[in-house]
Amino acid sequence: MEWCIADEQTPDEDLQRAMEWACGNGADCSKIQLNHPCYLPNTLKDHASYSFNSYYQKFKNKGGSCYFNSAAITTDLDPSHGSCKFEFIP
């Protein structure tokens, strides 16, 4: 099992740009909005991780990658926390 998360070494402006791209190209970014399960912790890295993973799970079987201009990395540790569940699609 593999998830796609933000690379901690990516500068904030690159993360922001990559997250906006993911959200504009099919990632489900509704859960990182205020009062939704993945809004907290309200950090760019956490929100970017959720959006990257959403995109990756949706498109990995159709050629999509976990790259985002080198802003993201894959992990085999489930990044879900509390009521925020990171999707995994086999």
Phi, psi and omega in degrees: 000140186217135177242164180243122182229164178294141174279125185300339183272358182282131177298148184307317184294328176290320177299314181301314180298315181293321179294317179298322178296312181300314182294330180275354184236028171118348177292146175273103183257013181292328185285349178262007176280159180309137179069016174249164193300335184249016178292320179260143354293138184277073176236152178301318181298316180294317180293319178297317179303315182296315182291321177299314182294321179300314178297312184300313181296323183290324190245357184298328179278358179241020176098359178288148182238170175258070184239302177049052179056041181064025177270351187230158177223160176266153178219150175258008174262124182299118182278002179302150178208136180054231181273002180266105181258122176279127182296144168227125177243120182299000000 
